[in-house]
Amino acid sequence: MTDMHAPTMLPPAQQRRGALVMLIITFLMWTGFFMVIPLISIRYVDGLGWSAGAVGLVLAIRQLTQQGLTVFGGALADRFGAKELIVVGMLIRAISFSALAIATTYPFLMVSAILAAVGGALFDSPSSAAMVALTRPEERHRYFAVLGVVRGLGMSLGPLAGAALLRVDFALVALAAGGCFFVASGMTFLLLPPVQVATERTELLAGILMALRDRRFMAFNVLLMGYWFMWVQLTISLPLAARALAGTADAVSWLYALNAGMSIVLQYPIVRLAERWLRPIPLLMLGIVLMALGLGSIALVSTIEELLASVSVFSLGALLAAPGQQTVAADLANPAALGSYFGVNALALALGGSVGNYAGGALYSFGSDIGIPALPWLVCLAVGIGSAVGLAALDRNLVRQIRLEVRG
């Protein structure tokens, strides 16, 4: 794997401050995102009577658009630096989420989702590249574990706040979510140092082409699609299942509180423990298998308590997999074009996440219509196991290459 060194030339004190700022704005972004996105299916399916497939399509297009355009956001970060792109992207996201307050037609919802995707495309890979640039290789895995705790806090508080505001009006949910991104944008502008995320300035498409031609990196991205297919079920099929079993929209916040609470309490200590015995790819594989088993077991549940038990297995896998996939991506990326590599890495989320969003909603509806409610969960199980098997093959090849390089 590539020996990663931070390309930024910032003094150590500024690097530490920048790394801390990234944790704070990540908390705000995840709080805002999970304040509104999980409630979209509740708002438009249960509240306005739209089909789950139609809402899933909106979420899928947002996912595909954001992560597809993120490739260019990463390339721009390589050329111009990460800070400005993060600021502008979060401002656009703030506007788009606030617009959901008055989105009562399908075209308006779709436009708001696409605008949110454009904002995310500008800050997504620049944020990931900035975190790598601001941390040393030996501390990166632990930083990503702390990042998981921060995301867990946002994922926990966001749905709780969203569910509370939903009792008053969905418009308040949308405006509060937009406000989180507005505050994060201001903090980035004022406090984040000017991070350079590439060791050399290249033409706009040169870094993208470098990543696309990197066979090991692209093989990893293809296999990572299965991870994202399962992960996005948090925003579509799992909220619908929780609502159906519990009979109340509050169950969505229970689901997220469990998932996030496990991340907050367990993410850092369990990753520290696991990394003593497992390298990043095997750790990622273990996490993906647990995610698949958690989702697959939902085919057998009949109560909200049983659903939450399945979600706990899924969440345990997710908290193991998240830092693993970020560390592997950082290790495989070429430091000459970090932004471009993380932009291309986002294609895994673009394709896997968009297919997962659409399939999650469509299979949930289709399975109910034909009397096979287990259908979406069995598909998730198959996708996850297939992804883990592929990663095992990739890991063997990488280990073999490293041994050959050492002997040579």
PyMOL commands that set and color helices and strands:
alter all, ss='L'
color gray80, all
select helices_A, chain A and resi 12-47+52-80+83-102+106-133+137-166+170-191+206-212+215-235+237-246+250-274+280-300+304-332+335-369+375-407
alter helices_A, ss='H'
color red, helices_A
deselect
rebuild
show_as cartoon
